[in-house]
Amino acid sequence: MPAASVLTELTHFLTELVGDYGLYAVFLLMLIDAVLPAASEPVMVFGGALASGALAADVVLFGNELEPGLNAYLGIALAGTLGYVIGSVGGWAIGRYGGRPFVEQHQRLLHMSPEKIARADRWFDRWGDGFVLVGRVLPLVRSFVAIPAGLGKMPLGRYTLLTVPGSAAWCFGFAGGGWALGAHWERLHDAFRYVEYGVAAGIVVVAAYAVWKWRATRLARRARAADTAR
């Protein structure tokens, strides 16, 4: 099956879950997405559209229907944020207490190949706390922050404080976009694919620059060592 068809089927499945189970599905899917890519963008955009009242479904919390509009929007956005933060802490715990042997043993299940772990290590070494803070709002990167942060033994308190702002920005932002577009929520979902392509290209450029700078530094050190030996 072509990749585009798989993505369409996945989006349809996720939006059906949100349509049927509302806040609970948003919470669970965002919890999973904190560690494993679970298409959080269509989940939050569709959740926002659901909150607007433009779709034939209600937002229900503990048996009580939330009024379409601000109340339902806040419920969806907060459910997504809470789920993502809890999932992020769970991912951190996998890295912190499972360690590299556990992660490498279950790399397929966790989508964490040795190459991805090594790349995340380099990003942590280079940007430190900024990798957690900014990584949470970067497509293609945000689901690969939690486990490396645990592997790097980042303190839980600092890690959580850095995780909350980005998680909230993502959930409130995309839910807000879906709320504003209502029944036309798919327009934002389709447009976001180009953002993903842009971010992917940006990552490639940054990685290429980092490799070039590393090689240039290494060559300069060799030249200085050769001059000293003379």
PyMOL commands that set and color helices and strands:
alter all, ss='L'
color gray80, all
select helices_A, chain A and resi 3-21+23-33+40-51+70-105+107-110+114-127+129-135+142-144+146-151+156-184+186-229
alter helices_A, ss='H'
color red, helices_A
select strands_A, chain A and resi 59-61+64-66
alter strands_A, ss='S'
color yellow, strands_A
deselect
rebuild
show_as cartoon
